[in-house]
Every structure is written in C-alpha cells, then in structure tokens.
Amino acid sequence: MSGMPLIIAFVLAVIIMIVAISKFKIHPFISIMAVSVILALLAGIPLTDTRLADGTTVSSIPNVIGAGFSSTFSSIGIVIILGALIGSILEKTGAALKLADMVVKVVGKNHPELAIELMGWVVSIPVFCDSGFVILDPIRRAMVKRTGTSSVAMTVALSVGLYISHVFIPPTPGPIAAANTLGVGNNLLLVMGLGAACSILPLTAGYIFALKIGKSVKSADETGDNGAVVKTYEQLVAEYGQLPGGMNALAPIIVPIILMALGSIASMAKWTGTAFAVCDFLGKPVIALAVGTIFAVVQLATAKKMEDFYTITNETLKTVGPILFVTAAGGVLGKVISVSGMVSYITSNANILEAVGIFFPFLLAAILKSAQGSSTVAITTTAGIVAPLLPALGLSSPVRAALAVMAIGAGAMTVSHANDSYFWVVTNFGEMTPEQGYKTQTLGTLVLGLAAMVEIFVLSLILH
C-alpha cells in the first residue's frame, strides 16, 4: 500500500490508537507499538532485510522498530533521566520551593501561568523543548504548591511557552536549518526578531487556553489519584526547615541552560579550534545536564542529605521508566512512517498546495508534523521543498523568506500527538492521562499553530 490509501490507513490507525488508549484503557506502549507494526505491514515494509538491484538494502520491520526505539533513547533518554534526577534533588532539598518563591516575587502570586509560560519561552530559545520541560518541571510543581493554581494550567502554560520559541527562534536547530535553506541564514537577527514578534499572538492564545483548560481538566496530582498526600505550601516549607539560598537553588537549572546556549552560539558564530570543541562538548544536552546534576548533588551535600542520594536516584528511575518506554514507542511510529513512503508521497504532490501562498509552507509543515511527529524534521523537510518555490509563492525577498521560516515553524507545531516525544513528556510529567493529553497538549498546539498563522498572515500583508 502506498500513496493516498496509506495516508488514509494512517489516519484510521491514529483514530484506532486514540480510542484504544482512551476508551479501552489499553496501555499507550502496547497501543502505539501495535499500530506501528500494523502500519509497517500495510506500507509493505519487508519482513526481512531485502537487497535491491541497485545494491541498497531495505530494512525489515524488526530493524525499523529497533531503529525507532533506540534512536529515541539515544536522543532524549539520558536527558530525561538526568533532568528528572535534578528535579528530584531540587524537591528533596527545598530548592524548587525557593525558585518558586523567587519567580512569585517577580511576577506576583496572581499570574503564575504567565510567569511559567514566559520562563519556558526564554529557556527554549537555546534548549530543546523536551529538555526545557524536564528542567523547569520542578519549578512548575513548586509554583503550583506556592500559589494554589491549577496544575494542568501550569503544565499547558509551560508547554506552550517552550514550544513557541522552539519552532520560531534560532539558535534552535530547526529554525536555523530552515533559515539557511531559504537563503536567510546570514541574516539570523532578522529571523530571531521576526520569531520574537510572531510569538506574541500564540503566547497570548496559549495563555488564555491554559487558563480555560485548567478549569475543566484535573491531573492526578490535583485529584490525589497519584497516591501522594496533598500538602499546603506552608506545610512543605515547615518540613524543610530552612530553604537553600537563591543562587544555590538556581545553579542546577541555570548552568545547563547557559552551557547549551554557549554551544549554540559557538555553532552559530562558527567558532573553530579548542574554544568550539569545548563549548560544543559542554553544550550537548547530555553533558550540560550532567554538569547540572553535579551542582544538584553539591546542593544535596550542602543540605546534609547525601544519605538519601541512592534512594532519590532509584525512585527517579522508577518514575521515568514508563515515560521513556512510551516515548520510545512514539519514536517507533515516527520511524515506520518515515520509511513507509508516506512523507515522499506528500512532498511529491506538494504542487497542489502551491496556490495558497504563505499558507503553503504552513500546511505542508503541519501535514508532515502530524504524520511523523518531529517538529525539527517537519521544519527541515518543508524548507527543502519550499526553497525552490519561493519566487512562485511571492516570498523571495529576505523579509518574506524569513516570514516563510515562521510559517513553517507554525505548521511544525500543529499538532503534537501520540507520535511526538514532547506529547509524552508533557503528559507524563504533568501527570495526565493520554486522553487528557489530547484535550490539553494536542488541542493546545492546534490553538498555537492557528494563532501564529493568523499573525504571520497579517504580517505578510504589511512586510515586503
């Protein structure tokens, strides 16, 4: 099966997967893996490795599944573990509550959702949104306790803030790659400026959506379904006795962010020699978070709680295990789709969408995003298709080419669902069920994409 029948089969498979998870309560790992295997069979992926006449080898279903599973672990697995470990230590020492206090003092108790959204937006400029959510989740949890606001609203606000800058603003790899492909790579300040400008409406829409959805959806940590005893902020502070100092509390989070930002700057500025090697090494998310973990352990030692380190590590691994495996299953689904020929069929028929101007890159990126899950893949693939079409689309000037980068970014977050690792990071760390994830993360990213595209369209009428 190929072409349109395969796309129809994919849509039906996603519907079946959602029903299996939400209605029949089949574990997401089983549901996603089953759908992945069925799609692989329908797409004609061979049962064993097959060598073609030109000498190339077509991978078998087992190898495709293995590749999708392992690539997810290698790209984000250790990041999730280290980030969760930092968060656990911050919670154990009371540093998370101290950070929440610091944020509340800046923005006030009345707008915690706006505070966490803007915090996420800033952090995700140099840091991948997945890593950013893991890093900032302890602060989100502490702010929920500190202000008594909705946990779901805070989860959604953090998620949308991270996602918006992730797809719009360099030095995140996706926008940089798109800018280079569309000929504005040497004018990254223009792209960054437009990225910041195009963030205004989606940030506003995301904030309003977070407030509204927080009233109707309740996560396990709000209802007590996670087995935890719900405590007030005052009770938590009393348990810690004395909270750590501000800089001590901030170091495990801010140091990794600075290191990742340095790595991005070194790459963007095309540094060479030892300076680049050091910054590039320290800027890798795994290494940066490892350094952050060291700072967290120092904090644990300062609080004279090193005897708890083994238990904290063990409990953290138990917590992140299900997240890792469900995320890896989503990676399998994405891998099956990428080798099935579905993406190549979409791209080869892209001329159908060319007549819609600035909406063309948005629609194509949205289709690719929804189909295979990765925003970065959707951005880079769409940019490659759109590049030769810029004159025909009326997007050939530097400013309008930069607007095309923004349109691609808007499409690349429309929508996040079960084949996207970020969906599972947000859903699991936010202690929501998959069904609640569709109501919050999936619907929220649809709101973001549409709001962003409205602003981009208006700007396209003004900027030439």
C-alpha positions, 0 to 999 in steps of 0.5 A: 500500500502506498500513496493516498490509501496509506495516508488514509490507513494512517489516519484510521490507525491514529483514530484506532490508537486514540480510542484504544488508549482512551476508551479501552484503557489499553496501555499507550506502549502496547497501543502505539507499538501495535499500530506501528507494526500494523502500519509497517505491514500495510506500507509493505515494509519487508519482513526481512532485510531485502537487497535491491538491484541497485545494491541498497538494502531495505530494512525489515520491520524488526530493524525499523522498530529497533531503529525507532526505539533506540534512536529515541533513547539515544536522543532524549533518554539520558536527558530525561533521566538526568533532568528528572534526577535534578528535579528530584534533588531540587524537591528533596532539598527545598530548592524548587520551593525557593525558585518558586518563591523567587519567580512569585516575587517577580511576577506576583502570586496572581499570574503564575501561568504567565510567569511559567509560560514566559520562563519556558519561552526564554529557556527554549530559545537555546534548549530543546523543548523536551529538555526545557520541560524536564528542567523547569518541571520542578519549578512548575510543581513548586509554583503550583504548591506556592500559589494554589493554581491549577496544575494542568494550567501550569503544565499547558502554560509551560508547554506552550511557552517552550514550544513557541520559541522552539519552532520560531527562534534560532539558535534552535536547530530547526529554525536555523536549518530552515533559515539557511535553506531559504537563503536567510541564514546570514541574516539570523537577527532578522529571523530571531526578531521576526520569531520574537514578534510572531510569538506574541499572538500564540503566547497570548492564545496559549495563555488564555487556553491554559487558563480555560483548560485548567478549569475543566481538566484535573491531573492526578496530582490535583485529584490525589489519584497519584497516591501522594498526600496533598500538602499546603505550601506552608506545610512543605516549607515547615518540613524543610526547615530552612530553604537553600539560598537563591543562587544555590537553588538556581545553579542546577537549572541555570548552568545547563541552560547557559552551557547549551546556549554557549554551544549554540552560539559557538555553532552559530558564530562558527567558532573553530579550534579548542574554544568550539570543541569545548563549548560544543562538548559542554553544550550537548544536552547530555553533558550540560545536564550532567554538569547540572546534576553535579551542582544538584548533588553539591546542593544535596551535600550542602543540605546534609542529605547525601544519605538519601542520594541512592534512594532519590536516584532509584525512585527517579528511575522508577518514575521515568521508566514508563515515560521513556518506554512510551516515548520510545514507542512514539519514536517507533511510529515516527520511524515506520512512517518515515520509511513507509513512503508516506512523507515522499508521497506528500512532498511529491504532490506538494504542487497542489498546495502551491496556490495558497501562498504563505499558507503553503509552507504552513500546511505542508509543515503541519501535514508532515508534523502530524504524520511523523511527529518531529517538529525539527524534521517537519521544519527541515523537510518543508524548507527543502521543498519550499526553497525552490518555490519561493519566487512562485509563492511571492516570498523571495525577498529576505523579509518574506523568506524569513516570514516563510521560516515562521510559517513553517515553524507554525505548521511544525507545531500543529499538532503534537500527538501520540507520535511526538516525544514532547506529547509524552513528556508533557503528559507524563510529567504533568501527570495526565492521562493520554486522553487528557493529553489530547484535550490539553497538549494536542488541542493546545498546539492546534490553538498555537499553530492557528494563532501564529498563522493568523499573525504571520498572515497579517504580517505578510500583508504589511512586510515586503 
